Amino acid sequence: MQGLPGEGHYDIAKDVLEEQGVTAKDIEDHYRQMFKLKFARIVEHDDGTVEVEHTRPLIARQKRFLKALEDAGKKLVYVSVKR
């Protein structure tokens, strides 16, 4: 899932969690809850690297999306996050 232009991860999390009926306590809890739902946080940096944060093994469609980025020349940096 990708947010609208100008929409950050927090904005996306608010929308998704609301749709799922989840109430988060604070910003950090929004991320914690999203990771519980098996989302990964993907950040593309100005230097062309793509940071992939996840707490659980990536699912098939996440892997396909990241493979497409890699095939397009992006350098992926995986970060396993403990939350």
Jmol script that loads the backbone (N, CA, C; Angstrom):
load data "model"
ATOM      1  N   MET A   1       0.848  -1.166   0.000  1.00  0.00           N
ATOM      2  CA  MET A   1       0.000   0.000   0.000  1.00  0.00           C
ATOM      3  C   MET A   1       0.889   1.223   0.000  1.00  0.00           C
ATOM      4  N   GLN A   2       0.549   2.175  -0.781  1.00  0.00           N
ATOM      5  CA  GLN A   2       1.302   3.419  -0.842  1.00  0.00           C
ATOM      6  C   GLN A   2       0.338   4.554  -0.559  1.00  0.00           C
ATOM      7  N   GLY A   3       0.801   5.503   0.224  1.00  0.00           N
ATOM      8  CA  GLY A   3      -0.039   6.644   0.559  1.00  0.00           C
ATOM      9  C   GLY A   3      -0.152   7.630  -0.588  1.00  0.00           C
ATOM     10  N   LEU A   4      -1.030   8.575  -0.412  1.00  0.00           N
ATOM     11  CA  LEU A   4      -1.195   9.658  -1.377  1.00  0.00           C
ATOM     12  C   LEU A   4       0.008  10.592  -1.296  1.00  0.00           C
ATOM     13  N   PRO A   5       0.278  11.346  -2.355  1.00  0.00           N
ATOM     14  CA  PRO A   5       1.392  12.297  -2.301  1.00  0.00           C
ATOM     15  C   PRO A   5       1.273  13.204  -1.079  1.00  0.00           C
ATOM     16  N   GLY A   6       2.369  13.325  -0.342  1.00  0.00           N
ATOM     17  CA  GLY A   6       2.382  14.163   0.855  1.00  0.00           C
ATOM     18  C   GLY A   6       1.868  13.476   2.095  1.00  0.00           C
ATOM     19  N   GLU A   7       1.345  12.284   1.943  1.00  0.00           N
ATOM     20  CA  GLU A   7       0.801  11.548   3.076  1.00  0.00           C
ATOM     21  C   GLU A   7       1.908  10.680   3.672  1.00  0.00           C
ATOM     22  N   GLY A   8       2.136  10.797   4.958  1.00  0.00           N
ATOM     23  CA  GLY A   8       3.188  10.049   5.617  1.00  0.00           C
ATOM     24  C   GLY A   8       2.718   8.710   6.165  1.00  0.00           C
ATOM     25  N   HIS A   9       3.675   7.961   6.705  1.00  0.00           N
ATOM     26  CA  HIS A   9       3.365   6.650   7.274  1.00  0.00           C
ATOM     27  C   HIS A   9       2.342   6.736   8.395  1.00  0.00           C
ATOM     28  N   TYR A  10       2.451   7.778   9.218  1.00  0.00           N
ATOM     29  CA  TYR A  10       1.516   7.945  10.323  1.00  0.00           C
ATOM     30  C   TYR A  10       0.088   8.145   9.806  1.00  0.00           C
ATOM     31  N   ASP A  11      -0.058   8.946   8.751  1.00  0.00           N
ATOM     32  CA  ASP A  11      -1.388   9.183   8.165  1.00  0.00           C
ATOM     33  C   ASP A  11      -1.981   7.892   7.617  1.00  0.00           C
ATOM     34  N   ILE A  12      -1.136   7.110   6.955  1.00  0.00           N
ATOM     35  CA  ILE A  12      -1.588   5.826   6.417  1.00  0.00           C
ATOM     36  C   ILE A  12      -2.016   4.919   7.561  1.00  0.00           C
ATOM     37  N   ALA A  13      -1.187   4.866   8.611  1.00  0.00           N
ATOM     38  CA  ALA A  13      -1.493   4.010   9.766  1.00  0.00           C
ATOM     39  C   ALA A  13      -2.829   4.385  10.400  1.00  0.00           C
ATOM     40  N   LYS A  14      -3.088   5.677  10.557  1.00  0.00           N
ATOM     41  CA  LYS A  14      -4.357   6.105  11.145  1.00  0.00           C
ATOM     42  C   LYS A  14      -5.526   5.565  10.333  1.00  0.00           C
ATOM     43  N   ASP A  15      -5.448   5.701   9.009  1.00  0.00           N
ATOM     44  CA  ASP A  15      -6.533   5.243   8.138  1.00  0.00           C
ATOM     45  C   ASP A  15      -6.707   3.727   8.212  1.00  0.00           C
ATOM     46  N   VAL A  16      -5.604   2.993   8.102  1.00  0.00           N
ATOM     47  CA  VAL A  16      -5.673   1.528   8.102  1.00  0.00           C
ATOM     48  C   VAL A  16      -6.193   1.017   9.439  1.00  0.00           C
ATOM     49  N   LEU A  17      -5.654   1.540  10.542  1.00  0.00           N
ATOM     50  CA  LEU A  17      -6.079   1.064  11.854  1.00  0.00           C
ATOM     51  C   LEU A  17      -7.547   1.374  12.115  1.00  0.00           C
ATOM     52  N   GLU A  18      -7.991   2.528  11.662  1.00  0.00           N
ATOM     53  CA  GLU A  18      -9.409   2.873  11.808  1.00  0.00           C
ATOM     54  C   GLU A  18     -10.277   1.864  11.055  1.00  0.00           C
ATOM     55  N   GLU A  19      -9.867   1.515   9.824  1.00  0.00           N
ATOM     56  CA  GLU A  19     -10.611   0.520   9.039  1.00  0.00           C
ATOM     57  C   GLU A  19     -10.646  -0.834   9.732  1.00  0.00           C
ATOM     58  N   GLN A  20      -9.579  -1.156  10.478  1.00  0.00           N
ATOM     59  CA  GLN A  20      -9.482  -2.435  11.176  1.00  0.00           C
ATOM     60  C   GLN A  20     -10.118  -2.396  12.572  1.00  0.00           C
ATOM     61  N   GLY A  21     -10.607  -1.224  12.987  1.00  0.00           N
ATOM     62  CA  GLY A  21     -11.219  -1.084  14.305  1.00  0.00           C
ATOM     63  C   GLY A  21     -10.205  -1.073  15.436  1.00  0.00           C
ATOM     64  N   VAL A  22      -8.968  -0.680  15.135  1.00  0.00           N
ATOM     65  CA  VAL A  22      -7.905  -0.648  16.136  1.00  0.00           C
ATOM     66  C   VAL A  22      -7.679   0.795  16.575  1.00  0.00           C
ATOM     67  N   THR A  23      -7.634   1.008  17.878  1.00  0.00           N
ATOM     68  CA  THR A  23      -7.345   2.333  18.420  1.00  0.00           C
ATOM     69  C   THR A  23      -5.930   2.319  18.971  1.00  0.00           C
ATOM     70  N   ALA A  24      -5.071   3.158  18.407  1.00  0.00           N
ATOM     71  CA  ALA A  24      -3.687   3.250  18.875  1.00  0.00           C
ATOM     72  C   ALA A  24      -3.576   4.368  19.908  1.00  0.00           C
ATOM     73  N   LYS A  25      -2.671   4.174  20.870  1.00  0.00           N
ATOM     74  CA  LYS A  25      -2.513   5.128  21.971  1.00  0.00           C
ATOM     75  C   LYS A  25      -1.716   6.373  21.582  1.00  0.00           C
ATOM     76  N   ASP A  26      -0.687   6.168  20.766  1.00  0.00           N
ATOM     77  CA  ASP A  26       0.193   7.273  20.400  1.00  0.00           C
ATOM     78  C   ASP A  26       0.874   6.921  19.075  1.00  0.00           C
ATOM     79  N   ILE A  27       1.785   7.794  18.622  1.00  0.00           N
ATOM     80  CA  ILE A  27       2.438   7.570  17.330  1.00  0.00           C
ATOM     81  C   ILE A  27       3.172   6.240  17.316  1.00  0.00           C
ATOM     82  N   GLU A  28       3.948   5.974  18.350  1.00  0.00           N
ATOM     83  CA  GLU A  28       4.705   4.711  18.410  1.00  0.00           C
ATOM     84  C   GLU A  28       3.768   3.505  18.339  1.00  0.00           C
ATOM     85  N   ASP A  29       2.630   3.598  19.000  1.00  0.00           N
ATOM     86  CA  ASP A  29       1.675   2.488  18.994  1.00  0.00           C
ATOM     87  C   ASP A  29       1.074   2.294  17.605  1.00  0.00           C
ATOM     88  N   HIS A  30       0.945   3.364  16.823  1.00  0.00           N
ATOM     89  CA  HIS A  30       0.463   3.223  15.449  1.00  0.00           C
ATOM     90  C   HIS A  30       1.387   2.298  14.668  1.00  0.00           C
ATOM     91  N   TYR A  31       2.698   2.518  14.795  1.00  0.00           N
ATOM     92  CA  TYR A  31       3.668   1.663  14.106  1.00  0.00           C
ATOM     93  C   TYR A  31       3.611   0.236  14.648  1.00  0.00           C
ATOM     94  N   ARG A  32       3.542   0.100  15.958  1.00  0.00           N
ATOM     95  CA  ARG A  32       3.478  -1.227  16.582  1.00  0.00           C
ATOM     96  C   ARG A  32       2.273  -2.015  16.052  1.00  0.00           C
ATOM     97  N   GLN A  33       1.131  -1.344  16.001  1.00  0.00           N
ATOM     98  CA  GLN A  33      -0.091  -2.009  15.532  1.00  0.00           C
ATOM     99  C   GLN A  33       0.000  -2.369  14.054  1.00  0.00           C
ATOM    100  N   MET A  34       0.595  -1.504  13.246  1.00  0.00           N
ATOM    101  CA  MET A  34       0.747  -1.800  11.815  1.00  0.00           C
ATOM    102  C   MET A  34       1.651  -3.013  11.613  1.00  0.00           C
ATOM    103  N   PHE A  35       2.742  -3.082  12.376  1.00  0.00           N
ATOM    104  CA  PHE A  35       3.626  -4.246  12.275  1.00  0.00           C
ATOM    105  C   PHE A  35       2.889  -5.519  12.711  1.00  0.00           C
ATOM    106  N   LYS A  36       2.016  -5.413  13.714  1.00  0.00           N
ATOM    107  CA  LYS A  36       1.223  -6.578  14.135  1.00  0.00           C
ATOM    108  C   LYS A  36       0.342  -7.078  12.990  1.00  0.00           C
ATOM    109  N   LEU A  37      -0.106  -6.148  12.153  1.00  0.00           N
ATOM    110  CA  LEU A  37      -0.952  -6.503  11.009  1.00  0.00           C
ATOM    111  C   LEU A  37      -0.123  -6.952   9.801  1.00  0.00           C
ATOM    112  N   LYS A  38       1.183  -7.166  10.013  1.00  0.00           N
ATOM    113  CA  LYS A  38       2.124  -7.674   9.011  1.00  0.00           C
ATOM    114  C   LYS A  38       2.500  -6.655   7.935  1.00  0.00           C
ATOM    115  N   PHE A  39       2.311  -5.367   8.233  1.00  0.00           N
ATOM    116  CA  PHE A  39       2.771  -4.344   7.311  1.00  0.00           C
ATOM    117  C   PHE A  39       4.273  -4.177   7.479  1.00  0.00           C
ATOM    118  N   ALA A  40       4.924  -3.739   6.429  1.00  0.00           N
ATOM    119  CA  ALA A  40       6.329  -3.364   6.482  1.00  0.00           C
ATOM    120  C   ALA A  40       6.379  -1.861   6.215  1.00  0.00           C
ATOM    121  N   ARG A  41       7.372  -1.201   6.772  1.00  0.00           N
ATOM    122  CA  ARG A  41       7.546   0.232   6.522  1.00  0.00           C
ATOM    123  C   ARG A  41       8.656   0.373   5.493  1.00  0.00           C
ATOM    124  N   ILE A  42       8.346   1.005   4.383  1.00  0.00           N
ATOM    125  CA  ILE A  42       9.293   1.143   3.283  1.00  0.00           C
ATOM    126  C   ILE A  42       9.535   2.626   3.040  1.00  0.00           C
ATOM    127  N   VAL A  43      10.816   3.013   3.128  1.00  0.00           N
ATOM    128  CA  VAL A  43      11.191   4.416   2.973  1.00  0.00           C
ATOM    129  C   VAL A  43      12.223   4.529   1.859  1.00  0.00           C
ATOM    130  N   GLU A  44      11.895   5.307   0.836  1.00  0.00           N
ATOM    131  CA  GLU A  44      12.853   5.537  -0.245  1.00  0.00           C
ATOM    132  C   GLU A  44      13.605   6.828   0.042  1.00  0.00           C
ATOM    133  N   HIS A  45      14.927   6.723   0.095  1.00  0.00           N
ATOM    134  CA  HIS A  45      15.770   7.872   0.407  1.00  0.00           C
ATOM    135  C   HIS A  45      16.237   8.564  -0.877  1.00  0.00           C
ATOM    136  N   ASP A  46      16.672   9.802  -0.731  1.00  0.00           N
ATOM    137  CA  ASP A  46      17.114  10.605  -1.875  1.00  0.00           C
ATOM    138  C   ASP A  46      18.272   9.971  -2.639  1.00  0.00           C
ATOM    139  N   ASP A  47      19.085   9.168  -1.939  1.00  0.00           N
ATOM    140  CA  ASP A  47      20.236   8.543  -2.606  1.00  0.00           C
ATOM    141  C   ASP A  47      19.861   7.284  -3.381  1.00  0.00           C
ATOM    142  N   GLY A  48      18.576   6.962  -3.421  1.00  0.00           N
ATOM    143  CA  GLY A  48      18.113   5.801  -4.182  1.00  0.00           C
ATOM    144  C   GLY A  48      18.015   4.526  -3.385  1.00  0.00           C
ATOM    145  N   THR A  49      18.482   4.541  -2.132  1.00  0.00           N
ATOM    146  CA  THR A  49      18.334   3.341  -1.304  1.00  0.00           C
ATOM    147  C   THR A  49      16.909   3.267  -0.770  1.00  0.00           C
ATOM    148  N   VAL A  50      16.479   2.053  -0.516  1.00  0.00           N
ATOM    149  CA  VAL A  50      15.142   1.820   0.019  1.00  0.00           C
ATOM    150  C   VAL A  50      15.290   1.045   1.316  1.00  0.00           C
ATOM    151  N   GLU A  51      14.858   1.665   2.405  1.00  0.00           N
ATOM    152  CA  GLU A  51      14.922   1.038   3.724  1.00  0.00           C
ATOM    153  C   GLU A  51      13.632   0.267   3.966  1.00  0.00           C
ATOM    154  N   VAL A  52      13.777  -0.991   4.350  1.00  0.00           N
ATOM    155  CA  VAL A  52      12.629  -1.864   4.581  1.00  0.00           C
ATOM    156  C   VAL A  52      12.641  -2.279   6.046  1.00  0.00           C
ATOM    157  N   GLU A  53      11.680  -1.784   6.814  1.00  0.00           N
ATOM    158  CA  GLU A  53      11.571  -2.135   8.225  1.00  0.00           C
ATOM    159  C   GLU A  53      10.440  -3.146   8.388  1.00  0.00           C
ATOM    160  N   HIS A  54      10.713  -4.197   9.146  1.00  0.00           N
ATOM    161  CA  HIS A  54       9.690  -5.219   9.367  1.00  0.00           C
ATOM    162  C   HIS A  54       9.949  -5.918  10.690  1.00  0.00           C
ATOM    163  N   THR A  55       8.901  -6.490  11.261  1.00  0.00           N
ATOM    164  CA  THR A  55       9.038  -7.232  12.514  1.00  0.00           C
ATOM    165  C   THR A  55       8.805  -8.719  12.310  1.00  0.00           C
ATOM    166  N   ARG A  56       8.199  -9.083  11.219  1.00  0.00           N
ATOM    167  CA  ARG A  56       7.893 -10.480  10.898  1.00  0.00           C
ATOM    168  C   ARG A  56       8.438 -10.784   9.510  1.00  0.00           C
ATOM    169  N   PRO A  57       8.562 -12.048   9.176  1.00  0.00           N
ATOM    170  CA  PRO A  57       8.999 -12.366   7.804  1.00  0.00           C
ATOM    171  C   PRO A  57       8.057 -11.719   6.790  1.00  0.00           C
ATOM    172  N   LEU A  58       8.628 -11.228   5.719  1.00  0.00           N
ATOM    173  CA  LEU A  58       7.825 -10.585   4.674  1.00  0.00           C
ATOM    174  C   LEU A  58       6.957 -11.614   3.961  1.00  0.00           C
ATOM    175  N   ILE A  59       5.766 -11.186   3.555  1.00  0.00           N
ATOM    176  CA  ILE A  59       4.869 -12.078   2.828  1.00  0.00           C
ATOM    177  C   ILE A  59       5.189 -11.993   1.333  1.00  0.00           C
ATOM    178  N   ALA A  60       4.631 -12.901   0.571  1.00  0.00           N
ATOM    179  CA  ALA A  60       4.966 -13.039  -0.853  1.00  0.00           C
ATOM    180  C   ALA A  60       4.776 -11.742  -1.641  1.00  0.00           C
ATOM    181  N   ARG A  61       3.660 -11.051  -1.469  1.00  0.00           N
ATOM    182  CA  ARG A  61       3.439  -9.845  -2.278  1.00  0.00           C
ATOM    183  C   ARG A  61       4.377  -8.717  -1.868  1.00  0.00           C
ATOM    184  N   GLN A  62       4.788  -8.675  -0.601  1.00  0.00           N
ATOM    185  CA  GLN A  62       5.785  -7.686  -0.191  1.00  0.00           C
ATOM    186  C   GLN A  62       7.121  -7.995  -0.870  1.00  0.00           C
ATOM    187  N   LYS A  63       7.475  -9.267  -0.895  1.00  0.00           N
ATOM    188  CA  LYS A  63       8.718  -9.683  -1.543  1.00  0.00           C
ATOM    189  C   LYS A  63       8.695  -9.348  -3.038  1.00  0.00           C
ATOM    190  N   ARG A  64       7.553  -9.558  -3.689  1.00  0.00           N
ATOM    191  CA  ARG A  64       7.435  -9.237  -5.121  1.00  0.00           C
ATOM    192  C   ARG A  64       7.597  -7.742  -5.363  1.00  0.00           C
ATOM    193  N   PHE A  65       6.969  -6.932  -4.527  1.00  0.00           N
ATOM    194  CA  PHE A  65       7.072  -5.482  -4.650  1.00  0.00           C
ATOM    195  C   PHE A  65       8.527  -5.036  -4.497  1.00  0.00           C
ATOM    196  N   LEU A  66       9.197  -5.575  -3.497  1.00  0.00           N
ATOM    197  CA  LEU A  66      10.591  -5.202  -3.252  1.00  0.00           C
ATOM    198  C   LEU A  66      11.505  -5.707  -4.362  1.00  0.00           C
ATOM    199  N   LYS A  67      11.210  -6.861  -4.908  1.00  0.00           N
ATOM    200  CA  LYS A  67      11.990  -7.397  -6.032  1.00  0.00           C
ATOM    201  C   LYS A  67      11.868  -6.465  -7.230  1.00  0.00           C
ATOM    202  N   ALA A  68      10.665  -5.941  -7.458  1.00  0.00           N
ATOM    203  CA  ALA A  68      10.458  -5.006  -8.568  1.00  0.00           C
ATOM    204  C   ALA A  68      11.275  -3.733  -8.353  1.00  0.00           C
ATOM    205  N   LEU A  69      11.353  -3.254  -7.122  1.00  0.00           N
ATOM    206  CA  LEU A  69      12.174  -2.084  -6.834  1.00  0.00           C
ATOM    207  C   LEU A  69      13.649  -2.387  -7.095  1.00  0.00           C
ATOM    208  N   GLU A  70      14.073  -3.556  -6.660  1.00  0.00           N
ATOM    209  CA  GLU A  70      15.457  -3.974  -6.862  1.00  0.00           C
ATOM    210  C   GLU A  70      15.771  -4.103  -8.353  1.00  0.00           C
ATOM    211  N   ASP A  71      14.838  -4.685  -9.095  1.00  0.00           N
ATOM    212  CA  ASP A  71      15.002  -4.824 -10.549  1.00  0.00           C
ATOM    213  C   ASP A  71      15.084  -3.474 -11.244  1.00  0.00           C
ATOM    214  N   ALA A  72      14.475  -2.453 -10.622  1.00  0.00           N
ATOM    215  CA  ALA A  72      14.502  -1.098 -11.172  1.00  0.00           C
ATOM    216  C   ALA A  72      15.776  -0.349 -10.754  1.00  0.00           C
ATOM    217  N   GLY A  73      16.684  -1.054 -10.064  1.00  0.00           N
ATOM    218  CA  GLY A  73      17.968  -0.453  -9.714  1.00  0.00           C
ATOM    219  C   GLY A  73      18.073   0.111  -8.311  1.00  0.00           C
ATOM    220  N   LYS A  74      17.051  -0.089  -7.499  1.00  0.00           N
ATOM    221  CA  LYS A  74      17.104   0.418  -6.126  1.00  0.00           C
ATOM    222  C   LYS A  74      17.926  -0.536  -5.251  1.00  0.00           C
ATOM    223  N   LYS A  75      18.675   0.025  -4.312  1.00  0.00           N
ATOM    224  CA  LYS A  75      19.425  -0.771  -3.346  1.00  0.00           C
ATOM    225  C   LYS A  75      18.575  -0.905  -2.092  1.00  0.00           C
ATOM    226  N   LEU A  76      18.251  -2.140  -1.703  1.00  0.00           N
ATOM    227  CA  LEU A  76      17.398  -2.375  -0.544  1.00  0.00           C
ATOM    228  C   LEU A  76      18.248  -2.597   0.695  1.00  0.00           C
ATOM    229  N   VAL A  77      17.812  -1.980   1.789  1.00  0.00           N
ATOM    230  CA  VAL A  77      18.456  -2.146   3.081  1.00  0.00           C
ATOM    231  C   VAL A  77      17.371  -2.650   4.038  1.00  0.00           C
ATOM    232  N   TYR A  78      17.538  -3.884   4.504  1.00  0.00           N
ATOM    233  CA  TYR A  78      16.537  -4.505   5.383  1.00  0.00           C
ATOM    234  C   TYR A  78      16.889  -4.254   6.841  1.00  0.00           C
ATOM    235  N   VAL A  79      15.869  -3.869   7.615  1.00  0.00           N
ATOM    236  CA  VAL A  79      16.046  -3.610   9.036  1.00  0.00           C
ATOM    237  C   VAL A  79      14.956  -4.384   9.781  1.00  0.00           C
ATOM    238  N   SER A  80      15.374  -5.376  10.552  1.00  0.00           N
ATOM    239  CA  SER A  80      14.423  -6.119  11.362  1.00  0.00           C
ATOM    240  C   SER A  80      14.227  -5.325  12.657  1.00  0.00           C
ATOM    241  N   VAL A  81      13.012  -4.879  12.891  1.00  0.00           N
ATOM    242  CA  VAL A  81      12.710  -3.998  14.003  1.00  0.00           C
ATOM    243  C   VAL A  81      12.081  -4.794  15.139  1.00  0.00           C
ATOM    244  N   LYS A  82      12.529  -4.546  16.338  1.00  0.00           N
ATOM    245  CA  LYS A  82      11.909  -5.149  17.529  1.00  0.00           C
ATOM    246  C   LYS A  82      11.004  -4.099  18.145  1.00  0.00           C
ATOM    247  N   ARG A  83       9.707  -4.334  18.112  1.00  0.00           N
ATOM    248  CA  ARG A  83       8.747  -3.395  18.706  1.00  0.00           C
ATOM    249  C   ARG A  83       7.835  -4.140  19.636  1.00  0.00           C
TER     250      ARG A  83
END
end "model"
wireframe off; spacefill off
backbone 0.3
color backbone group
